[in-house]
């Protein structure tokens, strides 16, 4: 598979992981009365006014590109699904130690006891989702590229 195909697939895997895996995890937490609101939001995000869920999906897609670049090493060392879980830690660390301080929330947003396990869970399921969608996409592309795929 070409690097271009891998990168496109990685972006799609990241975007879908945000919608399906993180959205599903957040919906379960909402149904269990752990989260005060559903994780999906159409609230516009400045400066472009894009809905929050799509904006987050775009950033998740960019993390999917990062996954593509380190996936061979992660998979070789941990296997594909555990490698996905390990990968999920990287966006969490960037959130805690780069994004939140830039936004004025302090390191880790203050590391409130109740929010830390939830943040870890969201990012672990994100990493797992990226790995699942990426692997599934690779299988679909391989199947589509085989000579007998069009015959049924």
N, C-alpha and C positions, 0 to 999 in steps of 0.2 A: 504494500500500500504506500502511495506517495506521501511525502510530508504534508503537502497541501490537503490531501484527503484526510489525513490524521488530524490536522488542525481544525478543519471544518467540522469533522466528527466530534472533536474535543469540545468545541464551542457549543455545538448542539447538545452534547452530553451534559455540560455544565448548566446550560439553560434549562433543560428538561429536569435535571436533578433538583434544581431550585423549585420548579413548579410541582413536581410529583413527589419527590422524597421529602424535601423540607416542608412543602405544603401539606403533605399527608401527615408528617410528624406533628406539625403545628396544629392541624385539625384534630388529631387525637388528643393533644394536650388541651386544646380548647374544650373538646367534649368532656374531658376529665376535670374541667374547671381549674386547670393549672394556668392557662393563659386567659387574659381578659377579653381578647378579641381574636377573630380568625386571622391567619397569617397573610391572607390575600387582601390587597388594598389597591383601590383605583385612585387614591389621593395623589394629586400631582406633586412631583418632586422638582424643585428649582434646579437649574435655571431654565430647563426646556419644558417643564410641565408634563413630563412623561409619567404615566401611572407608576406608583412605587413598586408594584410587583414586576412590571416589565423592566424598570431600572435595575432592580436587584437581579433579575434574570440575566440582564446584559453583563453585569459584573460577575455573576456566576459563570457565564459563558467565557469570560476572560480567564477565570480560574481554571476552566476546562482546558484552555490553551496551555496553561502552566502544567496541568496534569499530563497532557500529551508529551511534553518535553521530559518529564521525569518518570513517566509510566514504565519504561523498560527497566529502569533500576529498581523502582518500587516493586514491580511484579517479580523480578528476579530474586529480590531479597525477602519479600513477605508473601508472595502469591497475589493474585489479582484482587480478591475481595478484601483481605487484610491490608493490602497496599492502599486500597481506596480509603479505608478507615484512617490509616496513618496520614494519607494526603489531606484528609479533612481537618487535621490539626493546623496546617499551614495558614489557611484563610482565617482561622480563629485567632492565631497569634498575631497576624497582621491587623485584624480588627482590634484586638486588645491593646497592642503596643504601638500602632501607627494611627489608625483611623480615629479611634475614640479620643486619644490625646489631641489630635489635630482639630477635632470638633469641640474641644474644650471639656470633654467628659472625664478626663483623667485616664490614667492607665487602667485598662480593664473596665472602664466605666465605674470604678470604685469597687469592683469585685464583690457585689452584693451576694450574700450567701445563697439566696433563693435563685438568682439568675445564672450563676456559674454552671450548675449542672445542665440547665436548659440550653445555654449557649454551646456547651460541649456536645450535647445531644444533637442539636441542629447541625453542627459542623461535621460530626461523625456521619450522620445520615447523608449529608451532602456529599462527602467524599465517597461513601459507599455507592450512592446513586450515580456519581460521575463514572466510577469504575464499571458499574452494571450497564449503564447506557453506552459507554464507550465499547465495552466488550460485545454487547449485543449489536451495535452498529458495525463493528468489524466483521462479525459473523454474517450479517446481512450483506455487506459489501463483498465478502469472499464468496458467498452463495451466488450473488448476482454476477460475479465475474467468472464463475465456472461455466464451461461450455454447455453442460446439461441443464443449467438453471432455467433457461427459457422453455425447455421442453416439459417442465413440470416436475 
